[in-house]
Amino acid sequence: MIRITGGICNRMNCIHGNCLNDDKCICHNGWTSDNCNQSLIIGKFGCLNRPCLHNSTCETIIGINPTLDYRCHCRIGYTGRNCEIGRK
């Protein structure tokens, strides 16, 4: 159980969880933090799957929707979410 600090627990501040007694956020499975907005499922997503193509660098972003928890930094000449588009 996680206690919400600085306010009453509600759907706006208990993102992936349920409120208990107006001041406690109970996180759903796979989520953590004070307001249940950090994923515990990083190993299934993110940079471990090596999504960035053409020898680009990958940055894992923690604390958001697990399907969007990485960012590719494309090498010159490539663009797109996974650096999959070659520029002409």
Summary of the structure (lengths in Angstrom):
residues: 88
radius of gyration: 17.4
end to end distance: 53.1
largest distance: 58.2
contacts: 234
relative contact order: 0.16
helix: 11%
strand: 30%
